[in-house]
Amino acid sequence: MTPIEATQGWLERAVIGLNLCPFAKAVHSKGRIRWVESTAETPEALLGELLQELQALATADPDEIETTLLVHPRVLADFRDFNDFLALADLALVELGLEGTLQIASFHPDYRFAGTRASDISNATNRSPHPTLHLLRESSIERAVATYPDAEAIFGRNVETLRSLGHAGWRRLMAGLYRQDE
């Protein structure tokens, strides 16, 4: 299974299947997600690809490409390194003049929210098969949130969903999507 296929499976099974992001289904079903597998093997090369993808999304027709998932399986496997890279990613938005137009969400196999234990199942809301940068249009987020009642409650509901599912349920749901060495 390719990194893109694994990430698509995660999106379908977890993000859409568990309704972790109630906005993902429409974008996915309309085919408005740009899927990019990075060839980068260094953070510097990934930053170059990220800059290209940010510019591409900013200039694309939203009816064609509403969001981009930049999957980078060969770099930033360590979550701390990945987390540190996010500061550079945010700086890239500023340097390109895209702050307030685009934003970057982050997903990683070892994702860990601040203040949680690594084993806390709530971290699974952001655990993807491979490190992934999700490039989003702010206007899309604003539209989606405006039409969704009580959007602030999504994260809490997700934590409840994952706690009900438990670690064993999460593993069953994700079976076959993760790297073979896990």
C-alpha positions, 0 to 999 in steps of 0.5 A: 500500500502506498503512503497516499493509499494508506492516508486515504484509507485513514481519511475514509475510515477514521476522519470520515468514518468516525466523523472526526471532521464533519467537514471532510466528507463533502470535500472528499466526495466532491474530489476536491482534495489534492493528494501529494506524496513528498519525495523529500528526505530532508526538512529543507527539501520538504520546506521547498515542496511545502512552499510550492504546494501553498502557492499552488493551493492559493492560486487554484480554483476552490471548485477544483482543489479546496485542500491539499494533503502533503504526505511526507513518509521519508522525513520527520518521522520523529514527532518532536522533529515534526512538531519543530518543523511546524514553526517553519511551516507557519513562517512559510505562510507569512513569507508568502503573504498567505497568513489569513488565507491558508492554514496548516493542520498537522497529522503524524503517526505519533501525534501527541497533544500538549499535556497528554501522555503518549498513550492517551487515545485522544491523540489518535484524532491527529494520528495518520499513517504517515506524517502529513501537512494539511493545507486548508483555505481559511474561507473554506473553514469559515464557511464550514464552521458557519454551517455547523452547529456547535463547532467548538464541541467537535474536539470534545466529541472526538475524544469521547468517540475515541475513548469509547472505541479504545486502543484495541478498537482503533487498531482494528479500525486502522488495520493494514494502513500503517507502516509495516514496522509498527 
